[in-house]
Amino acid sequence: MKRFNSLHKSIKIRLYLQFATVLATATIMPYIAVYFTGLVGPKITGLLVVLVICSGIIGGLLGGYWSDQIGRKKLLVLAELGLGISFLAIAFVNSPWTVMPYVSFAFFLINMFSNGIYIPVSTSMIYDLVQKEDRTFVFTAIYWIANLGTALGTITGAFLFEEYHFYLFIFVASIALLSSVITYLYISETFTKKVGESDKVIKSPSIWSNYQHVLKDRIYIIFLIGTLCVVSLESHLTNYIAVHLQNTVEETSLFGFITIDGINMIGILHAENTLLIVLAVGLVSWLIKKTSDYTRLIYGMAIYVCSYAILSYTSAPLLLIGLMVFISIGELMYAPVRQSLLADLADESHRSSYLALNSFMDQGTMILAGAVITIGGILPGYIISSGFLLAGMTGVFLMAYVVNQLKRNEHNQQKQTG
């Protein structure tokens, strides 16, 4: 608690707001697709979901660019207002008095556009403020908050969404609007554009040249590819691995008193992972506190990758549960260090743009997950699992290369200044 209290006031406020936002959003988002499928059918829902995702991507690209030109605070307040107002509108077109699914999707386009802006700007604000020695602690806290908020929100939504979605939309809107007010009143701007030699603000680049600068950063692109290779494994749990377990896990007794099948097993693994992340973060952090960041990153990723590769092939319930323990430990080891590495890589003058591209990992993992389901229907399971291992370990080696390059660059800079 002493470590937390020593953080910058704005970081503490943003962490509190992030917990409230994640919890509120998790009460509705996992159930949106199912809800609208019941209203307009799966084909139309699928098409509209793709459009909504594209809106988020455009918002992310523009948000990252704008944030590096005009600063964080103003954009963050506007994004949170956009989220709040759009959720309020969604509530009223999905109310006890009227249901208008197509109007709802129009508001969801605005909502996801605002969310696309919000993600890189909110993250950049924390990156601007956190000291290097506090990064691992802060990023561990963010990771813990996200998992706890998601767990509590998802459970709440599971019981309330079907009958009380109108009130949940109002609740999410209220949190977003309150967050915008608190940000406006209590958080200061964390970024100002660099000034040139003539004391005039450096001319803003176009959005294309802005992202060209990021894409030319070879080390950062390798970092993104390595991240995708490793992080994408989790997306297979609800896709290829879910199909695998549904087809291979026969109804059986677990611990002598619980009867489970493949679908139940997926839920158990999800719940186990979330509980371990929330409850074991302190223990794992204490056990590895004397190890270097490099060791945590590489060994954590290796444990994570190998465990997921085996989990994707086996169908023995107790082994699956045991493997998820190792997956969770590996995740707790590497995730905060990866975020700290991202902070090192993100050029200060283009930080939001770097983070905007990083936020597209979710879309990348979804594409890979869908492709593997199709491939899994053609190739045998051992080849798919071997592919997971190969892709994941490629990611580990790429991350090791990135860390070594950063060390080499730092050493060269010290030689030049020394």
C-alpha positions in Angstrom: 0.0 0.0 0.0 2.9 2.3 0.8 4.2 1.8 -2.8 0.8 2.6 -4.2 0.5 5.8 -2.1 3.8 7.0 -3.4 2.6 7.1 -7.0 1.6 10.3 -8.8 -1.9 11.4 -8.0 -3.0 11.2 -11.6 -1.8 7.6 -11.9 -3.8 6.6 -8.8 -7.0 8.4 -10.1 -6.6 6.7 -13.5 -6.2 3.3 -11.9 -9.4 3.8 -9.8 -11.3 4.9 -12.9 -9.9 2.1 -15.0 -11.2 -0.5 -12.5 -14.7 1.1 -12.5 -14.7 1.3 -16.4 -13.5 -2.3 -16.9 -16.0 -3.6 -14.3 -19.0 -1.7 -15.8 -18.1 -2.6 -19.4 -17.7 -6.3 -18.6 -21.3 -6.4 -17.4 -22.5 -5.9 -21.0 -19.9 -6.5 -23.7 -19.7 -10.3 -23.5 -23.4 -10.6 -24.1 -23.9 -7.9 -26.8 -23.5 -10.3 -29.8 -25.8 -12.9 -28.4 -28.4 -10.2 -27.6 -28.4 -8.7 -31.1 -28.3 -12.1 -32.7 -31.7 -12.8 -31.1 -33.0 -9.5 -32.6 -31.7 -9.5 -36.2 -30.1 -12.9 -36.7 -26.5 -14.2 -36.8 -25.7 -13.1 -40.4 -26.6 -9.5 -40.0 -25.1 -9.3 -36.5 -21.8 -10.7 -37.8 -21.7 -8.1 -40.6 -22.5 -5.3 -38.2 -20.0 -6.5 -35.6 -17.3 -6.3 -38.3 -18.3 -2.7 -39.1 -18.2 -1.8 -35.4 -14.7 -3.3 -35.0 -13.5 -1.3 -38.1 -14.9 1.9 -36.4 -12.8 1.1 -33.3 -9.7 0.6 -35.5 -10.2 4.0 -37.2 -10.8 5.6 -33.8 -7.5 4.1 -32.5 -5.5 5.3 -35.5 -6.9 8.8 -35.2 -6.7 8.9 -31.4 -3.1 7.9 -31.4 -2.3 10.6 -34.0 -4.3 13.3 -32.4 -3.0 12.6 -28.9 0.6 13.1 -30.1 -0.4 16.4 -31.6 -2.7 18.1 -29.1 -2.1 16.2 -25.8 -3.9 13.6 -23.8 -6.4 15.3 -21.4 -8.7 17.1 -23.8 -8.9 14.0 -26.1 -9.5 11.7 -23.1 -12.3 13.8 -21.8 -14.0 13.9 -25.2 -13.5 10.1 -25.7 -15.1 9.4 -22.3 -18.0 11.8 -23.1 -18.5 10.0 -26.4 -18.6 6.7 -24.6 -21.0 7.9 -22.0 -23.4 9.7 -24.4 -23.4 6.8 -26.8 -24.1 4.2 -24.0 -26.9 6.5 -22.8 -28.4 6.5 -26.3 -28.0 2.8 -26.6 -29.9 2.4 -23.3 -32.9 4.4 -24.6 -33.2 2.5 -27.9 -33.0 -0.8 -25.9 -35.4 0.2 -23.2 -38.7 -1.3 -21.8 -40.5 1.1 -24.1 -38.8 0.5 -27.4 -36.2 -1.7 -29.1 -34.4 -0.4 -32.2 -31.5 -2.7 -33.1 -30.3 -0.9 -36.2 -30.3 2.5 -34.5 -28.4 0.7 -31.6 -25.7 -0.4 -34.1 -25.3 3.2 -35.3 -24.7 4.3 -31.7 -22.3 1.4 -31.3 -20.2 2.7 -34.2 -19.8 6.0 -32.3 -19.2 4.1 -29.1 -16.4 1.9 -30.6 -14.9 4.9 -32.3 -14.7 6.7 -29.0 -13.3 3.6 -27.3 -10.7 3.3 -30.1 -9.5 6.9 -29.1 -9.8 6.2 -25.4 -7.4 3.1 -25.2 -4.1 4.6 -26.5 -4.7 8.0 -25.0 -5.6 6.6 -21.5 -2.6 4.3 -21.6 -0.2 7.0 -22.8 -1.2 9.2 -19.9 -0.1 6.6 -17.5 3.1 5.9 -19.5 3.9 9.7 -19.4 3.8 9.8 -15.6 5.1 6.5 -14.3 8.8 6.4 -13.3 11.0 3.7 -14.7 11.5 2.1 -11.3 7.7 1.9 -10.7 6.8 0.5 -14.1 6.6 -3.2 -13.2 4.6 -2.4 -10.1 2.1 -0.1 -11.9 1.7 -2.5 -14.9 1.2 -5.4 -12.5 -1.5 -3.4 -10.8 -3.1 -2.5 -14.1 -3.1 -6.2 -15.1 -4.6 -7.2 -11.8 -7.3 -4.5 -11.9 -8.3 -5.5 -15.5 -8.7 -9.2 -14.5 -10.6 -8.4 -11.3 -12.9 -5.9 -13.0 -13.6 -8.3 -15.8 -14.3 -11.2 -13.5 -16.7 -9.2 -11.3 -18.4 -7.5 -14.3 -18.8 -10.7 -16.3 -20.4 -12.6 -13.3 -22.7 -9.6 -12.6 -23.8 -9.4 -16.3 -24.4 -13.2 -16.5 -27.2 -12.8 -13.9 -28.5 -9.4 -14.8 -28.0 -8.7 -18.6 -30.9 -10.6 -20.0 -33.6 -9.0 -17.9 -32.0 -5.7 -16.8 -29.8 -4.7 -19.8 -31.4 -1.2 -19.9 -30.2 -0.5 -16.4 -26.8 -1.9 -17.1 -26.4 0.4 -20.1 -27.4 3.4 -17.9 -24.8 2.2 -15.3 -22.0 2.0 -17.9 -22.9 5.4 -19.3 -22.9 6.9 -15.8 -19.4 5.5 -15.1 -18.1 6.9 -18.4 -19.6 10.4 -17.8 -18.4 10.5 -14.2 -14.9 9.5 -15.4 -14.9 12.3 -17.9 -15.8 14.8 -15.2 -13.1 13.5 -12.8 -10.5 13.6 -15.5 -11.4 17.1 -16.4 -11.4 18.4 -12.8 -8.5 16.4 -11.2 -6.0 15.3 -13.9 -3.5 17.6 -15.5 -2.2 17.4 -19.0 0.7 15.0 -19.2 2.1 15.7 -22.7 3.2 18.9 -24.5 4.5 18.9 -28.0 8.3 19.5 -28.3 9.4 23.0 -29.2 12.0 23.7 -31.9 15.0 25.9 -31.9 12.9 28.9 -33.1 10.6 28.5 -30.0 7.7 27.6 -32.2 5.9 24.3 -31.8 7.3 21.8 -34.3 5.0 21.5 -37.3 2.6 18.6 -37.0 3.2 15.8 -39.5 0.4 14.2 -41.5 -1.3 11.1 -40.1 0.4 9.1 -42.8 3.9 10.4 -42.1 3.2 10.0 -38.4 2.5 6.3 -38.7 5.3 5.9 -41.2 7.7 7.0 -38.4 6.3 4.2 -36.2 6.4 1.5 -38.9 10.0 2.3 -39.7 11.0 1.4 -36.2 12.3 -2.1 -36.9 12.7 -3.1 -33.3 9.2 -2.1 -32.5 7.7 -4.0 -35.4 9.6 -7.1 -34.3 8.2 -6.5 -30.8 4.7 -6.4 -32.2 5.2 -9.7 -34.2 6.7 -11.4 -31.1 3.8 -10.2 -29.0 1.2 -11.5 -31.5 2.9 -14.9 -31.7 2.7 -15.3 -27.9 -0.4 -13.4 -26.8 -2.6 -14.9 -29.6 -2.4 -18.3 -27.9 -5.0 -17.2 -25.3 -7.5 -16.4 -28.1 -7.5 -20.1 -29.1 -8.9 -21.1 -25.7 -12.4 -19.9 -26.7 -12.0 -20.9 -30.4 -9.9 -23.9 -31.6 -9.2 -25.3 -28.1 -12.9 -24.9 -27.2 -13.9 -26.9 -30.3 -11.2 -29.5 -29.4 -12.4 -29.9 -25.9 -16.1 -30.1 -26.9 -15.2 -32.9 -29.3 -12.8 -34.9 -27.1 -13.8 -34.5 -23.5 -16.5 -37.0 -22.7 -18.8 -36.6 -19.8 -16.8 -37.6 -16.7 -16.6 -37.2 -12.9 -14.2 -34.6 -11.6 -12.9 -35.0 -8.1 -15.5 -37.7 -7.6 -18.5 -35.4 -7.3 -18.8 -33.0 -10.2 -19.9 -34.3 -13.7 -18.4 -32.3 -16.5 -18.1 -32.3 -20.3 -16.1 -30.3 -22.8 -18.1 -27.1 -22.6 -18.0 -27.2 -18.7 -14.2 -27.7 -19.0 -13.8 -24.5 -21.0 -15.7 -22.5 -18.3 -13.6 -24.1 -15.6 -10.3 -23.2 -17.3 -11.5 -19.6 -17.8 -12.6 -19.3 -14.2 -9.3 -20.9 -12.9 -7.2 -18.5 -15.0 -9.0 -15.4 -13.7 -9.0 -16.6 -10.1 -5.3 -17.4 -10.2 -4.4 -14.0 -11.8 -6.5 -12.1 -9.2 -5.4 -14.2 -6.1 -1.9 -15.2 -6.9 -0.4 -12.0 -8.2 1.1 -11.1 -4.9 2.6 -14.5 -4.3 4.1 -14.8 -7.8 5.5 -11.2 -7.6 7.1 -12.0 -4.2 8.6 -15.3 -5.5 10.2 -13.6 -8.6 11.2 -10.2 -7.1 14.9 -11.0 -7.1 14.9 -12.1 -10.8 15.7 -9.8 -13.6 13.1 -8.4 -16.0 14.7 -10.3 -18.8 14.4 -13.6 -16.9 10.7 -12.9 -16.1 9.9 -12.0 -19.6 11.6 -14.9 -21.4 11.0 -17.7 -18.9 7.4 -16.5 -18.3 6.7 -16.5 -22.0 8.3 -19.9 -22.5 6.3 -21.5 -19.6 3.1 -19.9 -21.1 3.8 -21.1 -24.6 4.7 -24.7 -23.8 1.8 -25.1 -21.4 -0.7 -23.8 -24.0 0.7 -26.0 -26.7 0.2 -29.1 -24.5 -3.2 -27.9 -23.3 -4.4 -27.6 -27.0 -3.6 -31.3 -27.5 -4.7 -33.1 -24.3 -8.2 -33.8 -23.1 -7.5 -35.1 -19.6 -9.4 -32.8 -17.2 -6.9 -32.9 -14.3 -4.0 -32.3 -16.7 -5.8 -29.4 -18.2 -6.4 -27.9 -14.8 -2.7 -28.4 -13.9 -1.6 -26.8 -17.2 -3.7 -23.7 -16.6 -1.8 -23.2 -13.3 1.5 -23.0 -15.3 -0.2 -20.8 -17.9 -1.3 -18.3 -15.3 2.1 -18.3 -13.6 3.8 -17.6 -16.9 1.3 -14.9 -17.7 1.9 -13.2 -14.3 5.7 -13.3 -14.9 5.8 -11.9 -18.4 2.8 -9.5 -18.8 3.9 -6.6 -16.7 7.5 -6.8 -18.1 6.1 -6.7 -21.6 4.2 -3.5 -20.8 7.4 -2.0 -19.3 9.3 -3.0 -22.5 6.6 -1.3 -24.6 7.1 1.9 -22.6 10.8 1.7 -23.4 10.2 1.2 -27.1 7.5 3.9 -27.5 9.2 7.1 -28.7 8.0 9.8 -26.4 6.9 12.2 -29.2 4.9 9.5 -30.9 3.9 7.5 -27.8 0.1 7.3 -28.4 0.7 6.3 -32.0 2.9 3.4 -30.8 0.3 2.4 -28.3 -2.5 2.6 -30.9 -0.8 0.0 -33.1 -0.2 -2.1 -30.0 -3.9 -2.0 -29.2 -4.6 -3.7 -32.6 -3.2 -6.9 -31.2 -6.8 -7.9 -30.2 -8.0 -7.7 -33.8 -4.9 -9.6 -34.9 -5.5 -12.4 -32.4 -9.2 -12.7 -33.5 -8.2 -13.1 -37.1 -5.6 -15.8 -36.2 -8.1 -17.6 -34.0 -10.7 -17.7 -36.7 -8.2 -19.0 -39.3 -6.9 -21.8 -36.9 -10.5 -23.1 -36.5 -10.7 -23.5 -40.2 -7.3 -25.1 -40.5 -8.0 -27.3 -37.5 -10.9 -28.8 -39.4 -8.4 -30.1 -42.1 -5.1 -30.9 -40.2 -4.7 -33.3 -37.3 -4.5 -32.0 -33.8 -0.8 -32.8 -33.2 0.1 -30.5 -36.1 -2.0 -27.6 -34.8 -0.4 -28.0 -31.3 3.0 -28.2 -32.9 2.2 -25.0 -34.8 1.2 -23.3 -31.5 4.5 -24.3 -30.0 6.6 -23.2 -33.0 4.8 -19.9 -33.3 4.9 -19.2 -29.6 8.6 -20.0 -29.3 9.3 -17.9 -32.3 7.7 -15.1 -30.4 9.9 -15.8 -27.4 13.0 -15.6 -29.5 11.9 -12.4 -31.1 11.3 -10.8 -27.7 14.7 -11.9 -26.6 16.2 -10.3 -29.7 14.3 -7.0 -28.9 15.6 -7.0 -25.3 19.2 -7.7 -26.5 19.0 -4.9 -29.1 17.8 -2.4 -26.5 20.7 -3.4 -24.2 23.1 -3.0 -27.1 21.7 0.4 -28.0 21.8 1.6 -24.4 25.4 0.4 -24.1 26.4 2.3 -27.3 24.8 5.4 -26.0 26.7 5.2 -22.8 30.0 4.8 -24.7 29.2 7.9 -26.8 28.3 10.0 -23.8 31.1 8.6 -21.7 
